[in-house]
Amino acid sequence: MSLIKMENGRMTVFVPAELDDHNAKEIREQIDELLDSQWVRTLIFDFKDTAFMDSSGIGMILGRYKKMDYSGGKVEAVHLNDRIRRMMVLSGLYQVVRMEKEREGGR
């Protein structure tokens, strides 16, 4: 289960240690519920504590990007470790999700 923080039109999703099929489904449902009930202009995925992500995570992020794009919002990813960054680049997500330029909080 992830923690979600809302503040001034920004939703930050603190992604758990493993983003697999089960977690991706739960996170998607949590995000969608909030997107349907609150105004969000920026959706931020914080990967500080994430060590593993599979294709389910990629799909969940892409789906949230489509929802945000439809409403004129944007999606960002922060605190990416090398493995997560590589998956986002190889999947093409880097083209639609703004990824931090510098690594923060070192892994």
Buried (B, 14 or more C-beta within 10 A) or exposed (E): EBEBEEEEEBBBBBBBEBBBEEBBEEBBEBBEEBBEEEEBEBBBBBBEBBEBBBEBBBBBBBBBBEBBEEEEBBBBBBBBBEBBBEBBEEBEBBEBBEBEEEEEEEB
